[in-house]
Amino acid sequence: MFAGLFSILFSFLFQNQAAHTIQKNGIIEISFSNFVNTKIIAPDSVYTNAFNENYSIRRLKYYITNIELINTGNGKKAAITDSYFLVDDNDEGSKTISLTVPEGDYNAVSFLLGVDSLHNVSGAQTGALDPMNGMFWTWNTGYVSVKIEGKSTASALPGNFIEYHLGGFKGPDNVNHRIDLNFPSGNMKITGEKSVLVSIKADINLFFSSIYSLPIKTAAACTSPGSLARQYSENYAKIFSIVNAVYK
Amino acid sequence: MFTILSLFYGTLTVSNSMNSCKKNKSTTTHITGTLLKQEIPAGFPQPNYTFRNNPLTEEGFELGRKLFYDGKLSKDGNFPCASCHQQFAAFSTFDHPLSHGFSNQFSLRNAPALFNEAWQKEFHLDGGINNIEVQPLAPITAHNEMSETIESIVNKIQSDTSYHTLFKTAYGDETVNSQRILKALAQFTISLVSADSKYDKVKKGKANFLFYEQHGYELFQAHCTTCHPEPLFTDFSYRNIGLPPDTSLNHMGTIRLTNDPKDSMKFKVPSLRNVAVSSPYMHDGRFWYISQCIRHYRDGIQKSSTLDSSLANGIKLNERDIADINSFLRTLTDTAFLKNPRFSDPEQKRIFSPDVH
């Protein structure tokens, strides 16, 4: 009787283990490069937007979360558990995200630009979501999804500052968009032996003008949730493109 | 048998998901302390905050208690949480319409009393905070309150050796981070349960209202329980009760967050438990006496488009009614809570307390 039970137990465990060993993983790296047009962002550079306004950027941070790898051909999707990353232009290490994913063919990457509503209401978080990272509103709970700070002579604010702290997760104020990007090279096979590097480019000029025309002269700052933040978010949902996806 | 298998399986899945998130999550929820049961008084509804992701332990509570009374959480050391939330005033600020903050500044609103926080849906008089764990970040970083940065308090707590053992016993190791600080503070504030007033004893059949308290209770039930229903004495809604705005403060309530004109002058309905010790009253502390508050509902209401519909005609009460409602409200004082040594400053031998009547 006992022996019987144990053999059942062991066979179950074995099956479980077998199921887990069959699933092999590979590595995908996603790197983010922040540009204005063709110029890579640097602290001393001055750029010109679509309205011929000059500006500089001293701080650029955004959340890349809820990452998925997709095979649009067969509909297979690998959602990466607990994938929360803060890309900070001043921190080189933060610009490359390394993920363990199940082996397979993928031809697209998808992520949420910003923090999902659940993690906006779940209390004290840590890691990338630690409020210490300066991406959290303390008086009106919620994460700042995208933060851009700098200067512009078009700004009438003290110090000619430009300051965009864009967040909001409730109903019409939700600024978090899912971004889907296809690999230009089509299917890439990720295996334990062959990892893939996806290079993504962000063009910050599109932040001011991809859908809505939002010159600095009319809005040099946006620091609370609402319809203006929502307009910026629809603009910045378009800033990303894939440069390439290659085997490493 | 089935349980054993599912336990095994659970372990496997956990370690698997840990593997895929190694870069962005540090291990913080390593609970090692003595588990405590959340206090839910008889007759109370299910709480909104349940410690599901923050297991309540004796050690976590004690860590939170020490942090609550520690001036290190403020820039100059003078403004611990307890500076605005004093136990003898039911964790409101005794005798102050607005509270003091860093560099001779004042807070914008009257500090709310703290008790039965597990039943709150949101925090602050405008409801801006959606989870008690992140509430302390607001006063800590407000320039006119504690005026600190999160990074600085983490560093200060980390270098204070008196915390090492507490962090270790609560979380398994001495690592200090904002999440551990905030979750420990929530363990303390959520544990501030008040349900042992004379009113509660009457409800349990262990005491009797005096004649005028009973009359006041009946009037209260007839006129006040739409917004202040028992047993929590608040419905947690936001309402404009017809207070004329104070132009020197220019604080217009939840509209600050929603930008919706419909929310102008709406503030959260406070609980009336311990109301006799949490003077002054209203969001800006404009009234010193309970009787002034009751009279406001009779003849002080300023009409506006956002005035709560239940107050359109005021509340008709005579002076005797007002005195009796006042007497009833005084039965909501929970002296055991106000003097409970478990909630007092762990570094002080006795609770400093003016005589509370």
Interface residues (C-beta under 8 A of the other chain):
Chain A: L5 I8 L9 F12 L13 N16 H20 I80 T81 D82 S83 Y84 F85 I97 S98 L99 T100 V101 N120 V121 S122 G123 A124 Q125 T126 G127 A128 D130 P131 M132 F136 T138 W139 N140 T141 G142 G226
Chain B: M1 I4 L5 F8 Y9 L12 N16 S17 N19 S20 C21 K23 N24 K25 S26 T28 N53 N54 H124 G128 I129 N130 N131 I132 E133 V134 L137 A138 I140 T141 A142 I150 E151 V154 N177 S178 Q179 L182 K183 A186 L257 N259
